[in-house]
Amino acid sequence: MPLALARLNAMPQQEFRAALGDVFEHSPWVAERAWAQRPFASIDDLHAAMLAAVRTAGTDEQLGLIRAHPELAGREAAAGTLTADSTSEQGRLGFTALSRAEMERVAHANRAYRERFGFPCIVALRLHGTRESVIAEMERRAGSDPTAEIAAALEQIGHITRGRLDKLVTS
């Protein structure tokens, strides 16, 4: 059941953190820091405050946030340990039921990307209509500059988390 923005605005910090702590994958500190910016006039304002918490975090915290995300069709998916949000997001495009050839291609893309950057390739699946476009983006981004990829990962996380807030919060 979606949470009303007015209710979120009235919550004490720990309750707010509990309500929104899963929006940023395994990183409840984002919600905790955004809480101080209440009251939020809109979901846009809430999301902006959460993104500001990420932007003003140190590099180690930002990398921790990026590394908290699972690989697409990776070991977490195989083990059944994805969060409910990640399961839904990956399932929408069929990343939970790849053909053998697709699985090998995605595994290769994941491996190459992680070896180059030290974190998973983050792709906002809600911006894609097909698995092919996601896989092509993963392969393209593997050749990027490391600094650009940190920025790209944080941007993609912004898109992912906006979709999660849209499902979780009502105005």
Sequence and secondary structure as in RCSB ss.txt:
>XXXX:A:sequence
MPLALARLNAMPQQEFRAALGDVFEHSPWVAERAWAQRPFASIDDLHAAMLAAVRTAGTDEQLGLIRAHPELAGR
EAAAGTLTADSTSEQGRLGFTALSRAEMERVAHANRAYRERFGFPCIVALRLHGTRESVIAEMERRAGSDPTAEI
AAALEQIGHITRGRLDKLVTS
>XXXX:A:secstr
  EEHHHHHHS HHHHHHHHTTTSTT THHHHHHGGG   SSHHHHHHHHHHHHHTS HHHHHHHHHTS  TTSH
HHHHT   HHHHHHHHHTTTTS  HHHHHHHHHHHHHHHHHHSS     GGG SSHHHHHHHHHHHTTS HHHHH
HHHHHHHHHHHHHHHHHHEE 
